[in-house]
Amino acid sequence: MKHRILYLLSALCILLTGCSALPGNTGDEIAYWTGEAPFHAAVIPAAPTCTDGVFYADGQALPTETFSGTLPEGQLTFLWCQYGGQIFLQNQQEDWSAEPISGSMDAVLCRLRDPEQLDQGRYALAWLESGQLTWLLPDLLTPYGIWQLEVSPDLQQAIFLTRQANRQGAFYCDGQQVVDLAVACGIAEDASLMLTARWLGADILVIATDDGSQESRLTDVYVYDCATELARPTVSRAAAYIPQRQEDGLHFYAGAAYATYRQNGTLWVTNLRTGETHDTGVSADAPYHICTVGEDIAVVQEQ
């Protein structure tokens, strides 16, 4: 059973990843916390900024490096630095983009935009120390028109999305083969769906939402086990969250293993790994926001 705790916060920020809004106001309360370990407050260091080609943090200049790599298709150049155990980038090229890889300090993920299909691109790894630029799993990924990709921290696996005729495709590449996640989850080929997929620890979270009217969208959630190559459904035919009607449907959070929804006047939490639900006891009409800490979430009541 998850903990329901009340913690009075001082003006300290909470050490969070992917937080929708930092609960830094005096009097804000952690009204519900999905984690097993006690919740702790800690100061979040401000992210560095880049000015005139140099990264700064807390008013101090940081060692700033320039990456420059070349492939036959073009050259990529960007600025980068290490700070607080993370990689930060400054990239201003129109045809290339670069972003850090969660859990990796060796390389960053780069995308070369397709000049004919602007929503698609090819992905490469920029190796920071050696200055090499190499295509990511070229023998396996090149045939696909990829519009979104997430690589694993070991840089050997990837999840990617494609746009097909009547739905988005979601795929997993383990370095040896490409798995169609829709097929693995038993989703009908003729279903008109919006598919998304992302890492959930060593597993993959697959979300399939009806591409129907704004009034009737339903969501199914699956967890794909990369080790066994098996998928299991955890949430079936749940109402989908629609931003225009915020009181309705499952609301997902980046990187979290939990989603929220409103029922009978209170806020509920769904464990996406198991499908279990819990009443947080927080009024759905009370001012609150959700913060994520790794895979866990905290419900913060605002005062």
C-alpha positions in Angstrom: 0.0 0.0 0.0 1.4 3.3 -1.0 1.9 6.0 1.6 -0.3 9.0 2.1 1.8 11.6 3.8 1.6 15.3 4.7 4.8 17.2 4.6 4.9 20.9 5.1 7.4 22.4 2.7 9.6 25.4 3.4 10.9 27.6 0.6 13.2 24.8 -0.5 12.6 23.3 -3.9 12.3 19.5 -4.3 14.8 17.4 -6.1 12.7 16.4 -9.1 12.9 15.2 -12.6 10.3 16.3 -15.1 8.3 18.3 -12.6 5.2 20.1 -13.9 5.8 22.9 -11.4 8.2 23.1 -8.5 6.4 23.1 -5.1 8.5 25.9 -3.6 5.9 28.0 -1.9 5.8 28.1 1.9 2.8 26.1 3.1 2.6 23.8 0.1 2.0 20.2 1.2 2.9 16.8 -0.3 -0.6 15.3 0.0 0.2 11.9 -1.7 3.5 10.2 -2.6 3.8 6.9 -4.5 7.4 6.1 -3.4 8.2 3.5 -0.7 11.1 5.5 0.8 10.3 8.7 2.8 10.0 11.9 0.8 12.8 14.3 1.3 13.1 18.0 0.2 16.4 19.2 -1.3 17.7 22.2 -3.1 17.6 22.0 -6.9 20.7 23.5 -8.6 19.8 25.9 -11.4 20.5 24.7 -14.9 23.5 26.4 -16.5 22.9 29.0 -19.3 25.0 29.6 -22.3 26.1 33.2 -23.1 28.5 34.2 -25.9 29.7 30.6 -26.3 30.3 29.9 -22.6 28.1 28.0 -20.1 27.6 29.7 -16.7 26.1 28.4 -13.4 25.7 30.5 -10.3 27.5 33.3 -12.0 30.6 31.2 -12.6 32.0 30.2 -16.0 32.0 26.4 -16.6 34.5 24.5 -18.8 32.8 24.6 -22.2 33.7 22.3 -25.0 33.0 22.4 -28.8 31.9 19.2 -30.6 32.5 19.1 -34.3 31.7 15.9 -36.2 31.2 15.0 -39.8 29.3 12.4 -41.8 28.9 12.3 -45.6 25.5 13.8 -45.2 26.7 16.8 -43.3 28.6 18.4 -40.4 27.3 18.9 -36.8 28.8 21.5 -34.4 27.5 22.3 -30.9 28.7 23.5 -27.5 28.5 21.3 -24.4 29.4 21.1 -20.8 29.2 18.7 -17.8 27.4 20.1 -14.7 25.8 18.3 -11.8 26.3 14.9 -13.4 24.5 15.9 -16.5 25.3 17.0 -20.1 24.1 20.4 -21.3 24.0 21.5 -24.9 23.8 24.6 -27.1 22.9 23.8 -30.7 21.8 26.3 -33.3 21.9 24.4 -36.5 18.7 24.2 -38.6 19.3 20.8 -40.2 20.7 19.0 -37.1 19.5 18.9 -33.5 21.2 17.4 -30.5 19.9 16.4 -27.0 21.4 14.6 -23.9 20.7 11.0 -23.3 19.4 10.2 -19.9 21.9 8.1 -17.9 24.8 8.6 -20.4 27.8 10.9 -20.1 29.6 9.5 -23.2 27.4 10.6 -26.1 24.4 12.7 -27.1 21.6 11.9 -29.5 21.6 13.8 -32.8 18.9 14.1 -35.4 19.5 15.0 -39.1 16.2 16.3 -40.5 15.0 14.7 -43.7 14.9 17.6 -46.3 11.8 16.1 -48.0 9.9 14.8 -44.9 10.5 17.5 -42.4 8.8 15.6 -39.5 11.2 12.6 -40.1 15.0 12.2 -39.6 18.0 10.0 -39.2 19.6 9.6 -35.8 23.3 9.5 -34.9 25.5 9.5 -31.8 27.9 12.3 -31.1 30.8 10.8 -29.0 31.9 13.7 -26.8 35.4 12.7 -26.0 36.5 11.4 -29.4 34.6 13.9 -31.5 33.2 11.1 -33.7 29.7 11.2 -35.2 28.2 7.8 -36.0 24.8 6.7 -37.2 22.7 4.9 -34.6 22.1 1.2 -35.5 22.2 2.0 -39.2 21.6 -1.5 -40.5 18.4 -1.7 -38.5 17.0 1.8 -38.4 17.7 3.2 -41.9 14.6 1.7 -43.6 12.2 3.5 -41.2 10.9 7.0 -41.5 11.4 7.9 -37.8 9.9 11.0 -36.3 10.7 10.4 -32.7 13.4 8.2 -31.0 14.6 7.5 -27.5 17.9 5.6 -26.9 18.8 3.5 -23.9 21.6 4.7 -21.5 23.9 1.9 -22.7 23.4 3.3 -26.3 22.6 -0.2 -27.6 18.8 -0.1 -27.8 16.2 2.3 -29.0 12.5 2.9 -29.0 11.1 4.9 -32.0 7.9 6.1 -33.5 6.8 6.3 -37.2 3.9 7.7 -39.0 1.9 5.2 -41.0 -1.1 5.6 -43.2 -3.8 5.4 -40.5 -1.8 5.4 -37.2 1.5 5.9 -35.5 3.8 3.0 -35.4 5.9 2.1 -32.3 9.0 -0.1 -32.5 11.7 -1.4 -30.2 15.2 -2.2 -31.5 17.4 -4.3 -29.2 20.5 -4.0 -31.4 19.8 -7.3 -33.2 16.2 -7.0 -34.4 13.3 -4.5 -34.6 10.1 -5.4 -32.8 6.7 -4.0 -33.8 5.3 -3.1 -30.4 1.7 -3.0 -31.7 2.0 -6.7 -32.8 3.8 -7.6 -29.6 0.9 -6.1 -27.6 -1.8 -7.8 -29.7 -3.2 -4.6 -31.1 -5.3 -5.2 -34.3 -3.6 -4.1 -37.5 -6.7 -2.3 -38.7 -7.1 -0.3 -35.5 -6.9 3.5 -36.0 -4.7 4.5 -33.0 -2.3 7.0 -31.7 0.6 4.9 -30.4 3.4 6.1 -28.1 6.2 4.2 -26.3 8.9 5.1 -23.8 11.3 3.5 -21.4 10.0 2.4 -18.0 13.1 1.2 -16.3 14.3 -1.8 -18.3 10.8 -2.3 -19.7 8.8 -0.3 -22.3 5.5 1.5 -21.6 3.2 1.4 -24.7 0.1 3.6 -24.8 -2.6 3.1 -27.4 -5.3 5.8 -27.7 -8.3 5.7 -30.1 -7.9 8.2 -32.8 -11.6 9.1 -32.5 -13.7 12.1 -31.5 -12.7 14.5 -28.8 -15.6 13.2 -26.7 -14.9 9.4 -26.8 -11.2 8.7 -26.8 -10.2 5.5 -24.9 -6.7 4.4 -23.8 -5.1 1.0 -23.4 -1.7 0.6 -21.6 0.8 -2.2 -22.0 4.2 -3.0 -20.5 6.6 -4.8 -22.8 9.3 -6.9 -21.0 12.4 -6.6 -23.1 14.0 -9.6 -21.5 11.2 -12.1 -22.2 9.9 -10.3 -25.3 6.3 -10.5 -23.8 3.8 -7.7 -23.3 1.0 -7.5 -20.7 -2.0 -5.2 -20.6 -2.2 -3.1 -17.4 -5.0 -0.6 -18.2 -7.9 -1.3 -20.5 -10.4 1.1 -22.2 -9.8 4.0 -19.8 -11.0 7.4 -20.7 -8.2 9.4 -22.3 -7.1 12.8 -20.9 -8.2 15.6 -23.2 -6.6 19.0 -22.4 -9.7 20.9 -23.4 -11.6 19.0 -20.6 -9.1 18.6 -17.8 -11.5 16.8 -15.5 -11.6 13.7 -17.8 -9.3 10.8 -18.4 -5.8 9.4 -17.5 -3.1 12.0 -17.3 0.4 10.7 -18.0 3.6 12.3 -16.8 7.1 12.1 -18.4 9.1 9.3 -17.1 6.6 8.3 -14.4 5.2 4.9 -13.7 1.9 6.5 -12.6 -1.0 8.3 -14.1 -3.8 10.3 -12.4 -7.5 10.7 -13.1 -10.5 12.2 -11.3 -13.3 10.1 -9.8 -16.1 10.8 -7.4 -14.7 14.2 -6.5 -11.2 13.1 -5.6 -7.9 12.5 -7.4 -6.9 8.9 -8.1 -3.5 7.4 -9.1 -3.0 4.4 -11.4 0.1 2.3 -11.3 0.9 1.8 -14.9 3.0 -1.3 -14.2 0.2 -3.2 -12.4 -3.0 -1.4 -13.2 -3.7 -0.9 -9.5 -5.5 2.3 -8.5 -5.4 4.3 -5.3 -7.5 7.2 -4.0 -5.2 10.0 -3.0 -7.8 11.7 -0.8 -7.1 15.0 -2.5 -10.1 16.9 -3.7 -10.3 17.1 -7.4 -11.3 20.7 -7.1 -8.5 21.7 -4.8 -5.5 23.6 -6.2 -2.7 21.0 -6.7 0.0 20.0 -9.2 1.9 16.8 -9.9 5.7 16.5 -9.7 7.7 13.4 -10.7 10.7 12.0 -8.9 12.2 9.3 -11.1 9.3 6.9 -11.7 7.3 8.2 -8.7 4.9 11.1 -8.4 4.0 13.5 -5.7 0.7 15.3 -5.4 1.4 18.8 -4.2 -1.5 20.8 -2.7 -1.0 24.5 -3.1 -1.7 26.9 -0.3 
